[in-house]
C-alpha cells in the first residue's frame, strides 16, 4: 500500500490542529500507521528554523528571508520525515504545507506567487498532498479564538505572524480561498464555524473514502 499525505490549512485560530489530532486518533484506532507533524517544524532542524521565523522579537526579519526559511524548514521535513514515511506506507497528517506559503507569503506579503511556487517545488521535490482540508473562518473569529487558547507559545501571546494586522490576515484568507477554487479536486473547503464534532464527521468520512480508494489503486 502506498502512503497517504494529507494536510490541514486555514487561518490562525481555525481549529485545524484540533481536527488533525482527532483524525490521527481515529485512524490509529482503526489500526493504521499514522505520523502527525507540523510546519514550520517537525524535525530538529525545522524546529530551530521555526523559532527564528515565529519569534515575535525578530522584527528585522525581511520577507525574502521569511519565505526561504519556511521553504528550508519544509525541505528538511519532506526529505527527513514525510517521504520516508510515505515510502513505508504510512498516513502522514501535516499541520500546514505549501498552500500556507502561497497564502501567507504570496497573498499576505505580496511576494510573487510564481517565485513562491518555484522555491517550494524545489524544497519539496514537487511532493503534493493527496487531500487538503481547508478550515474556512474569518480572521476576526480566528483571532478571538487564539486569544482564548491556553497552550500558546510565547508566554500565551501571539507569534510574529499572528501579530500582524487583520488586513494581512484577510489577504491570507483570500489566498486560501483562491487555491481552493483552483484546486477543488485536492482542497476540501470546510465551514469552520460549525461544531468540532460536525467538522470532524465530514473530515472522517472523506478521509476514509480516500484511504479505501488508495488501497484499491495500490
Ligand atoms: P500554525 O500552524 O498557525 O502554528 P500554531 O498553530 O502552532 O500557532 O503556523 C505558524 C504560523 O506560521 C502561522 O501564523 C502561519 C505561518 N506560516 C506561514 O506564514 N507560511 C508557511 O509556509 C507556514 C507553514 C506557516
Boltz pocket constraint, residues with backbone or C-beta under 6 A from the ligand:
constraints:
  - pocket:
      binder: B
      contacts: [[A, 12], [A, 13], [A, 17], [A, 39], [A, 40], [A, 54], [A, 70], [A, 95], [A, 96], [A, 97], [A, 98], [A, 100], [A, 101], [A, 102], [A, 104], [A, 105], [A, 159], [A, 161], [A, 162]]
      max_distance: 6.0
